[in-house]
Amino acid sequence: MKHVLIPIDFTSPSWKVVSCVLSMYLKAGMRFYLIYSAAVDLKIDAHVTQRELKERDLKIQLKDLEGLLAPNQKIISLPWKGSFIGNIKEAVVEYDIDLIALNAGCSPACYKGIKANPAKDIITRVKCPVLMVPLDFKCKQAKEIVLLSDFNFIHRARSTNTLVQFVKDNQSHLHILQLHKHSHALTETQDNNKLFLQNTLGDLSHSFHFVIDKTMNEALQFYINRNQVDLVILFAKNINLLEHILFSKTRGGGFDYHKKVPFLIIHE
C-alpha cells in the first residue's frame, strides 16, 4: 500500500487517526491524502469564517504531523465540496488510493451530507479497503491479526492479495478464526474454501482456530483478550459477519473490542 486517504473533520479523534496511520506505515514513498469539507463558510465573528478557521487548524496540524513522517513520505490536503461519497470515489480513482482510514466512532454529524453511519456508507459504496480506527486504540504496528471467516465464500485474487500484503507489511501472524454456535464441523464447500485460503496464504505466518458455544460478540471478545489481538480483518462480501460485528445495535453488552481494536474491511 502506497496511497492512503483519510477523511478528517478537524476533531481530535480524526487527527488521532492520521497519527496512527503514520505510525503504522513507515515505508518510503507513502502518500497520505487528507480529505475534508470546504463547503461551509459561515462567519464565526466579524473577522473570521469557518473556512479560514479550518485552514489555520490544518496548517498547525500539518506542521506537527510532518515531524512524524518517515523519509520520502508526504501529506497532501484535499478540500472537497458537494457529495461526500462522490468525492471519496473520485479521490480513490484519481490518486490511486490503496486504503481509506477513518475514525470508527464518527457520527453522521462528522461529515456534512451523510445521514447514515459514515464508515458503513464508505464500506458499502466505495470499493476500496477501509481501516476503521477506534478512539481508544493505542497506535502501534499490528503484530497479531485475526481474519474472521465462516468459509462460506471463495475469495478472489484481489482480496487475498490485499490480505497477504497487509500481513507481510506489518510482519504479523495471521489467525484465521471461525465462530461457531455449536459444532465446528465444516461442510464440503467450507472445507474446499478453507483449503483454497490455506493454499493462497502459502508460507505466510498463519494458523486456523475456532471458538464454539458463544455468540459472535462473545467469541471475538474472548479470542481478542486471550491472544492480545491488535487488528481484525473482515471481507466486505460476508455481510452477516460485517453487520453483526461492526454495525449491530446490540453490539454493546459489555463488549469493548470495537473501542480498542481497529478493523480492516477488504473488498473483492
Secondary structure, DSSP 4 states (H G I P E B T S, - for coil): --EEEEE--SSHHHHHHHHHHHHH---TT-EEEEEEE-----BSSSS-BHHHHHHHHHHHHHHHHHTTPPTT-EEEEEEE-S-HHHHHHHHHHHTT--EEEEETT--GGGSTT--S-HHHHHHHH--S-EEEE-TT-------EEEEE--S-SPPPHHHHHHHHHHHHHHT-EEEEEEE-SS-----HHHHHHHHHHHHHHTTSSEEEEEE-SS-HHHHHHHHHHHHT--EEEEETT-HHHHIIIII-TT--TT--HHHHS-EEEE--
